[in-house]
Each structure stands twice: as C-alpha cells, then as structure tokens.
Amino acid sequence: MAASEIANEMGLVCSFMPKPFANRPGNGMHMHVSLGDGRTNLFQDKSDPQGLELSPMAYHFLAACSPTRRR
C-alpha cells in the first residue's frame, strides 16, 4: 500500500473510492472483471434476452457485488 503510506506522510488519506468526499475531486475508480475456464468467457452469453450478452453467472456475480437494501 505505497499510495497509502505516501499520502499519510503528506497528511492526506489515500482512497480508491469513486468520490469519498463531496467537496473534493474523486478518482472515478472502476474495474474490469472477467471469468474464464481457459477457453470460454463464462460471463458472456450472446443469447442474453436483455441484449447485454451477459450469462446468468454474470448477472449473479453483479448481484452479489451490488449493495443490498433492507426495508
């Protein structure tokens, strides 16, 4: 965590959150994720009825990464 160490030495906080403070610029962090078996992209399904070419496994992965809301 070199970035955190350097920021700490400068009296700052290093965060890879998209925008941790409303009054300061954010870094727009995003990720690219894929899962394969060595031959096939397991997140791709060209017959996806939503038209996004995502497999059921990809939708489950995204659901697990999304925050849940409790009412």
VOLUMMI-478232 format. One record per atom (N, C-alpha, C): atom name; residue number from 0; residue in three letters; x, y, z. Coordinates in steps of 0.05 Angstrom, whole numbers, plus 5000, padded with zeros to 4 digits. Last residue first. Example, Ala and Ser with C-alpha at 12.3 -4.5 7.8 and 13.67 -1.06 7.14 Angstrom:
% residues 2
at:N i:1 aa:SER u:5257 v:4955 w:5142
at:CA i:1 aa:SER u:5273 v:4979 w:5143
at:C i:1 aa:SER u:5258 v:5001 w:5157
at:N i:0 aa:ALA u:5264 v:4886 w:5156
at:CA i:0 aa:ALA u:5246 v:4910 w:5156
at:C i:0 aa:ALA u:5264 v:4934 w:5156
% end
This chain:
% residues 71
at:N i:70 aa:ARG u:4291 v:4939 w:5080
at:CA i:70 aa:ARG u:4270 v:4957 w:5087
at:C i:70 aa:ARG u:4258 v:4950 w:5114
at:N i:69 aa:ARG u:4356 v:4939 w:5055
at:CA i:69 aa:ARG u:4336 v:4927 w:5073
at:C i:69 aa:ARG u:4316 v:4947 w:5080
at:N i:68 aa:ARG u:4392 v:4930 w:4997
at:CA i:68 aa:ARG u:4376 v:4949 w:5013
at:C i:68 aa:ARG u:4357 v:4933 w:5030
at:N i:67 aa:THR u:4459 v:4913 w:4980
at:CA i:67 aa:THR u:4431 v:4906 w:4983
at:C i:67 aa:THR u:4417 v:4927 w:5001
at:N i:66 aa:PRO u:4505 v:4931 w:4929
at:CA i:66 aa:PRO u:4496 v:4933 w:4956
at:C i:66 aa:PRO u:4466 v:4926 w:4958
at:N i:65 aa:SER u:4531 v:4882 w:4884
at:CA i:65 aa:SER u:4515 v:4905 w:4889
at:C i:65 aa:SER u:4506 v:4907 w:4918
at:N i:64 aa:CYS u:4556 v:4834 w:4879
at:CA i:64 aa:CYS u:4573 v:4857 w:4883
at:C i:64 aa:CYS u:4557 v:4882 w:4890
at:N i:63 aa:ALA u:4514 v:4799 w:4869
at:CA i:63 aa:ALA u:4530 v:4795 w:4894
at:C i:63 aa:ALA u:4548 v:4819 w:4900
at:N i:62 aa:ALA u:4499 v:4817 w:4819
at:CA i:62 aa:ALA u:4480 v:4820 w:4841
at:C i:62 aa:ALA u:4495 v:4817 w:4868
at:N i:61 aa:LEU u:4543 v:4802 w:4789
at:CA i:61 aa:LEU u:4537 v:4831 w:4792
at:C i:61 aa:LEU u:4518 v:4835 w:4816
at:N i:60 aa:PHE u:4538 v:4746 w:4792
at:CA i:60 aa:PHE u:4562 v:4759 w:4802
at:C i:60 aa:PHE u:4556 v:4789 w:4808
at:N i:59 aa:HIS u:4489 v:4739 w:4766
at:CA i:59 aa:HIS u:4491 v:4731 w:4794
at:C i:59 aa:HIS u:4516 v:4745 w:4807
at:N i:58 aa:TYR u:4503 v:4756 w:4715
at:CA i:58 aa:TYR u:4483 v:4770 w:4729
at:C i:58 aa:TYR u:4484 v:4764 w:4759
at:N i:57 aa:ALA u:4542 v:4717 w:4703
at:CA i:57 aa:ALA u:4550 v:4745 w:4704
at:C i:57 aa:ALA u:4529 v:4761 w:4720
at:N i:56 aa:MET u:4510 v:4671 w:4701
at:CA i:56 aa:MET u:4531 v:4673 w:4721
at:C i:56 aa:MET u:4540 v:4702 w:4725
at:N i:55 aa:PRO u:4478 v:4681 w:4657
at:CA i:55 aa:PRO u:4465 v:4681 w:4683
at:C i:55 aa:PRO u:4486 v:4683 w:4705
at:N i:54 aa:SER u:4518 v:4726 w:4615
at:CA i:54 aa:SER u:4508 v:4700 w:4623
at:C i:54 aa:SER u:4494 v:4701 w:4650
at:N i:53 aa:LEU u:4506 v:4780 w:4571
at:CA i:53 aa:LEU u:4515 v:4770 w:4597
at:C i:53 aa:LEU u:4502 v:4744 w:4604
at:N i:52 aa:GLU u:4490 v:4811 w:4527
at:CA i:52 aa:GLU u:4509 v:4788 w:4523
at:C i:52 aa:GLU u:4521 v:4779 w:4549
at:N i:51 aa:LEU u:4451 v:4847 w:4531
at:CA i:51 aa:LEU u:4477 v:4855 w:4541
at:C i:51 aa:LEU u:4498 v:4834 w:4538
at:N i:50 aa:GLY u:4399 v:4833 w:4518
at:CA i:50 aa:GLY u:4415 v:4844 w:4497
at:C i:50 aa:GLY u:4443 v:4854 w:4506
at:N i:49 aa:GLN u:4366 v:4805 w:4551
at:CA i:49 aa:GLN u:4369 v:4833 w:4557
at:C i:49 aa:GLN u:4385 v:4848 w:4535
at:N i:48 aa:PRO u:4373 v:4752 w:4535
at:CA i:48 aa:PRO u:4349 v:4766 w:4526
at:C i:48 aa:PRO u:4349 v:4796 w:4532
at:N i:47 aa:ASP u:4433 v:4728 w:4510
at:CA i:47 aa:ASP u:4421 v:4742 w:4533
at:C i:47 aa:ASP u:4397 v:4758 w:4523
at:N i:46 aa:SER u:4462 v:4699 w:4474
at:CA i:46 aa:SER u:4433 v:4696 w:4472
at:C i:46 aa:SER u:4419 v:4710 w:4496
at:N i:45 aa:LYS u:4515 v:4705 w:4486
at:CA i:45 aa:LYS u:4505 v:4721 w:4463
at:C i:45 aa:LYS u:4475 v:4719 w:4461
at:N i:44 aa:ASP u:4543 v:4711 w:4544
at:CA i:44 aa:ASP u:4522 v:4694 w:4532
at:C i:44 aa:ASP u:4509 v:4711 w:4511
at:N i:43 aa:GLN u:4599 v:4714 w:4587
at:CA i:43 aa:GLN u:4587 v:4721 w:4562
at:C i:43 aa:GLN u:4566 v:4701 w:4553
at:N i:42 aa:PHE u:4626 v:4696 w:4631
at:CA i:42 aa:PHE u:4607 v:4718 w:4636
at:C i:42 aa:PHE u:4593 v:4726 w:4610
at:N i:41 aa:LEU u:4663 v:4660 w:4614
at:CA i:41 aa:LEU u:4639 v:4649 w:4628
at:C i:41 aa:LEU u:4619 v:4671 w:4634
at:N i:40 aa:ASN u:4696 v:4654 w:4557
at:CA i:40 aa:ASN u:4689 v:4675 w:4576
at:C i:40 aa:ASN u:4662 v:4667 w:4589
at:N i:39 aa:THR u:4735 v:4595 w:4547
at:CA i:39 aa:THR u:4710 v:4610 w:4543
at:C i:39 aa:THR u:4707 v:4632 w:4565
at:N i:38 aa:ARG u:4783 v:4572 w:4559
at:CA i:38 aa:ARG u:4774 v:4572 w:4531
at:C i:38 aa:ARG u:4751 v:4592 w:4526
at:N i:37 aa:GLY u:4792 v:4581 w:4612
at:CA i:37 aa:GLY u:4815 v:4575 w:4595
at:C i:37 aa:GLY u:4809 v:4575 w:4565
at:N i:36 aa:ASP u:4746 v:4596 w:4634
at:CA i:36 aa:ASP u:4755 v:4569 w:4640
at:C i:36 aa:ASP u:4779 v:4561 w:4623
at:N i:35 aa:GLY u:4738 v:4662 w:4663
at:CA i:35 aa:GLY u:4740 v:4643 w:4641
at:C i:35 aa:GLY u:4749 v:4615 w:4651
at:N i:34 aa:LEU u:4714 v:4724 w:4678
at:CA i:34 aa:LEU u:4718 v:4697 w:4689
at:C i:34 aa:LEU u:4718 v:4678 w:4665
at:N i:33 aa:SER u:4730 v:4792 w:4690
at:CA i:33 aa:SER u:4722 v:4771 w:4673
at:C i:33 aa:SER u:4728 v:4744 w:4686
at:N i:32 aa:VAL u:4724 v:4861 w:4702
at:CA i:32 aa:VAL u:4725 v:4834 w:4713
at:C i:32 aa:VAL u:4716 v:4814 w:4692
at:N i:31 aa:HIS u:4748 v:4924 w:4713
at:CA i:31 aa:HIS u:4741 v:4905 w:4692
at:C i:31 aa:HIS u:4745 v:4877 w:4703
at:N i:30 aa:MET u:4726 v:4979 w:4754
at:CA i:30 aa:MET u:4741 v:4953 w:4750
at:C i:30 aa:MET u:4731 v:4939 w:4725
at:N i:29 aa:HIS u:4740 v:5047 w:4772
at:CA i:29 aa:HIS u:4722 v:5026 w:4762
at:C i:29 aa:HIS u:4739 v:5001 w:4757
at:N i:28 aa:MET u:4744 v:5111 w:4801
at:CA i:28 aa:MET u:4753 v:5083 w:4801
at:C i:28 aa:MET u:4732 v:5065 w:4789
at:N i:27 aa:GLY u:4744 v:5167 w:4803
at:CA i:27 aa:GLY u:4728 v:5153 w:4783
at:C i:27 aa:GLY u:4736 v:5124 w:4780
at:N i:26 aa:ASN u:4767 v:5198 w:4841
at:CA i:26 aa:ASN u:4785 v:5187 w:4821
at:C i:26 aa:ASN u:4770 v:5170 w:4800
at:N i:25 aa:GLY u:4741 v:5264 w:4858
at:CA i:25 aa:GLY u:4744 v:5235 w:4862
at:C i:25 aa:GLY u:4761 v:5224 w:4840
at:N i:24 aa:PRO u:4753 v:5328 w:4890
at:CA i:24 aa:PRO u:4750 v:5311 w:4866
at:C i:24 aa:PRO u:4754 v:5281 w:4873
at:N i:23 aa:ARG u:4711 v:5348 w:4946
at:CA i:23 aa:ARG u:4738 v:5344 w:4933
at:C i:23 aa:ARG u:4734 v:5326 w:4909
at:N i:22 aa:ASN u:4663 v:5350 w:4972
at:CA i:22 aa:ASN u:4675 v:5375 w:4965
at:C i:22 aa:ASN u:4703 v:5373 w:4953
at:N i:21 aa:ALA u:4650 v:5297 w:4984
at:CA i:21 aa:ALA u:4633 v:5312 w:4966
at:C i:21 aa:ALA u:4646 v:5338 w:4956
at:N i:20 aa:PHE u:4695 v:5244 w:4984
at:CA i:20 aa:PHE u:4688 v:5270 w:4996
at:C i:20 aa:PHE u:4673 v:5286 w:4976
at:N i:19 aa:PRO u:4702 v:5197 w:4953
at:CA i:19 aa:PRO u:4698 v:5195 w:4982
at:C i:19 aa:PRO u:4689 v:5221 w:4995
at:N i:18 aa:LYS u:4687 v:5173 w:4898
at:CA i:18 aa:LYS u:4686 v:5201 w:4907
at:C i:18 aa:LYS u:4681 v:5200 w:4937
at:N i:17 aa:PRO u:4705 v:5118 w:4889
at:CA i:17 aa:PRO u:4700 v:5137 w:4867
at:C i:17 aa:PRO u:4699 v:5166 w:4875
at:N i:16 aa:MET u:4760 v:5098 w:4930
at:CA i:16 aa:MET u:4732 v:5101 w:4927
at:C i:16 aa:MET u:4727 v:5121 w:4904
at:N i:15 aa:PHE u:4811 v:5093 w:4944
at:CA i:15 aa:PHE u:4805 v:5086 w:4916
at:C i:15 aa:PHE u:4775 v:5085 w:4912
at:N i:14 aa:SER u:4848 v:5140 w:4981
at:CA i:14 aa:SER u:4824 v:5123 w:4979
at:C i:14 aa:SER u:4819 v:5117 w:4949
at:N i:13 aa:CYS u:4892 v:5166 w:5027
at:CA i:13 aa:CYS u:4890 v:5153 w:5001
at:C i:13 aa:CYS u:4865 v:5135 w:5001
at:N i:12 aa:VAL u:4895 v:5227 w:5060
at:CA i:12 aa:VAL u:4884 v:5200 w:5061
at:C i:12 aa:VAL u:4882 v:5190 w:5032
at:N i:11 aa:LEU u:4951 v:5266 w:5084
at:CA i:11 aa:LEU u:4927 v:5261 w:5068
at:C i:11 aa:LEU u:4918 v:5233 w:5071
at:N i:10 aa:GLY u:5001 v:5279 w:5103
at:CA i:10 aa:GLY u:4978 v:5287 w:5119
at:C i:10 aa:GLY u:4952 v:5284 w:5104
at:N i:9 aa:MET u:5042 v:5256 w:5076
at:CA i:9 aa:MET u:5034 v:5283 w:5068
at:C i:9 aa:MET u:5010 v:5294 w:5083
at:N i:8 aa:GLU u:5044 v:5206 w:5097
at:CA i:8 aa:GLU u:5067 v:5223 w:5102
at:C i:8 aa:GLU u:5060 v:5252 w:5095
at:N i:7 aa:ASN u:4996 v:5187 w:5074
at:CA i:7 aa:ASN u:4998 v:5190 w:5103
at:C i:7 aa:ASN u:5021 v:5209 w:5110
at:N i:6 aa:ALA u:5011 v:5182 w:5021
at:CA i:6 aa:ALA u:4990 v:5201 w:5028
at:C i:6 aa:ALA u:4992 v:5207 w:5058
at:N i:5 aa:ILE u:5049 v:5141 w:5026
at:CA i:5 aa:ILE u:5057 v:5167 w:5016
at:C i:5 aa:ILE u:5037 v:5188 w:5024
at:N i:4 aa:GLU u:5017 v:5099 w:5045
at:CA i:4 aa:GLU u:5040 v:5108 w:5060
at:C i:4 aa:GLU u:5048 v:5136 w:5052
at:N i:3 aa:SER u:4980 v:5092 w:5003
at:CA i:3 aa:SER u:4970 v:5100 w:5030
at:C i:3 aa:SER u:4993 v:5111 w:5047
at:N i:2 aa:ALA u:5015 v:5076 w:4962
at:CA i:2 aa:ALA u:4999 v:5101 w:4959
at:C i:2 aa:ALA u:4989 v:5111 w:4986
at:N i:1 aa:ALA u:5034 v:5027 w:4981
at:CA i:1 aa:ALA u:5052 v:5050 w:4979
at:C i:1 aa:ALA u:5037 v:5076 w:4977
at:N i:0 aa:MET u:5016 v:4976 w:5000
at:CA i:0 aa:MET u:5000 v:5000 w:5000
at:C i:0 aa:MET u:5017 v:5025 w:5000
% end
